[in-house]
């Protein structure tokens, strides 16, 4: 049962090492340690996963290249549509 629960957490993308580490902060009891560990893992709050990633895309191209993107092809040659 414990192995299935850990496998399910891994499939959900949870860091199992972190969850198990928090569950093992206190010593496990001598009788039924695996059951106690499973109980702690099942009833512990899971770490919050970020809902989004911050993406920044600075434009590091030279200014001449950036300006080329804003021109209509042929505009510099006097062609009009």
N, C-alpha and C positions, 0 to 999 in steps of 0.2 A: 504494500500500500504506500509506504513512504517513497519508494522508488518511482511509482506511478505519479505521485503528487509532484515530485521534483521534476520529472520528465515533462509534466503538463506545464509547470512554471517556466521551464526552459523553452517550450514551444510558444509560450506567450511572450517571450522575450524578457523575462524577469532575470535579474542577476541572482542566481541561486546561491552563489558564494556569499553574497551580502545577506540574503535572507537567512541562510543557515548560520552565518556568523552572529547575527542578532539573536537567533533562537538559542545559541549556545553561550550567551553571555553568562547566564547562571548555570551551575552544574546540573546535569540531568540526574534524576533519581536512580538509585541502584536497581529498583524493580521496574521493568518495562521501559528502558531508556528510549527505544525506538518509537514506542507509542507516545511517549512524552515529547519527543522531538517533532513527530508528526503533528501533534496537537498544537505545539507552539508555532509551527510553520503555518498551519491552517488558520489559526486565529490571530496571527500577527498582521498588522497593517502592511500592505505591500508598498514598496517605494513608489513614489509618484513619478510617472514617466512624463517627460515634456510632451506637450501636445503639438508643438511645432518647432521648427528650427529657424533661427534667424539667419537670413542669407543676405550678405552684402556683396554687391558686385561693383567694385570701383572700376571706373573706366581708366585704365592705365595706358591707353594708346596715346600717341602724340596728337596734339590738337589738329594737325592737318588731316590725319586719318579720321578723326571724329567728325570733322566738318564735311568730309566726303560722303558720309552716310546720310546727310541731310539734303544733298543735292539730287535733283532729278537727272537721270542719265541724259546726256546731250545738252543739258541746260547751259553749260559753259561754252558750247559751240554755237549758240544762237538758234538752236532748233526749238521750235515751239509746237505745241499740239493743240 
